[in-house]
Amino acid sequence: MKIIDKVKLDRTESCGSRSPLSIILDVIKKIKECDESVEVLLNDYDWLLSLRYIIQINDMPLKIIEKGKEDTFLKIEVIKECI
């Protein structure tokens, strides 16, 4: 799997004009091929639940894999599901 982009989102620094979910969605839109993925570090479990829901209701061919923790952040990899 080739990681094409990485993003780290911290709930204590998430105030601003862009929501964390919109940042994640912008990053995962870069995934075009079956062997591509993006790595996301986040420390708010609600963001992960929201991302799962967005992927599901939009019928996006993506899969989220939890890769454990890095410091206090949950590490996930978002990959394109190909048949």
N, C-alpha and C positions, 0 to 999 in steps of 0.2 A: 504494500500500500504506500502510495506516495503522498505525503502531507504537503499540500500546496499553499496552505496559509495557517497561521496560528493567531489566536486572540486571547487576551486575558482580561477578564471583567471582574472588578472588585466592587462589591455592594457599597462600600464606604466612599467610593469615588465615582459613583454612578449618577450623580446629579449633573444635569446639563441638558443640552437641546436634543440629544439622541438617546433613545431608550436602549438598554442592553440587548433586548430581543431584536430590535431593528439592526443593531450592529452584528449580532450573530447571523441573522438572515442575510445580510449583505455578504458576509463571508461565505456562507454555505451556497450561495448562488454562483460562486466561482467554480463549484464542482461540476465538471462536464463529462468526465470519463469514468469508467467503472473502477479504475485503479487509483482514483484520486480521493483524498479525504482532507478534512480540516480538523485541527486540534483546538479545543476550546477549554480554557481554564476559567472556572467560575466558583464563587463562594456563596451563592444563594440558590438553594435547592428549588425554590419556586420558579426560577428562570429555566431550569432543566425541565420541570413539569410543563411549563408553558410551551417550551420548544417542542416537546413530544406531542403536545396537543395540536400545535400549529402544523407540524408535519403530517399528523394523522388527518385532520379535517381538510387539508389542502391536497391530500393524496399524493404527497411528494415521495418519490422513490428513494428515500433516504433512511438510513439506519443509524441509531445512536448507540455507541458502545462506551460503557463506563470503564475507564482505564485506571481507576484508583485515585489516590490523592497525591498532590504535589504541594508540600507545605500545608497551608490551610485551604487549598483550592481543590475542587473536584475536577479531575481531568476526564474529558470526554472526547471521543473521536466521532465525527459525523462522516459517514461514507455513503456513496451512491449504491443502491441495491440494483444489481443487474441479474437478469435471468440467464 
